[in-house]
């Protein structure tokens, strides 16, 4: 079963003329409830050349609704693809790197030249694959983890202690935990996913 989601009415009209049997949802993908299209025994597989200006909202939608999604194959801006697949300690390592590689396995499949498009864009593109994990850590607050990662990178030039003190976690007392002392002296880009999990678990126990 193939379902196309397209917000542009002109594109929908053209698609219906060219592919009369195609099932088309004329709607904003960000407002589409993915659970409506899931069969009992099979999750969704999503593929798309997504609008680059809403790449992050689309990726966060997939994260929040990941229980309905097996994997996604997406064309994104090359710079974003590098951020998604970046490793800690690199300049591209950030919120998307941590979250997507916690909830899924990511792969930069290949780079795409602007020369293959018309009109020719000013940026390179890339195909990425996101394969969501079948099993996740039990008794773990995913939303808290997401907020912790966002807060940590809120001021990425500052050490973690200062970033968190300017976030929604400003009231948490981190001084009582010796194990976190080293983490708090680092910048967010130097923390591994395990470090972020440890930080999230500590915050959860303090709330």
Buried (B, 14 or more C-beta within 10 A) or exposed (E): EEEBBBBEEEEBEEBBEEEEEEEBBBEEBEEBEBEEBBEEEEBBEBEBEBEBEEBEEBBBBBBEBBEBBBBBBBBBBBEBBBBBBBEBEEEBBBBBBBBBBBBBEBBBEEEBEBEEEEEEBEEBBBBBBBBBEEEEEEEEBBEBBBBBBBBBBBBBEBBBBBBBBEBEBEEBEBEEBEEBEEBBEBBBBBBEBEBBBBBBBBBBEEE
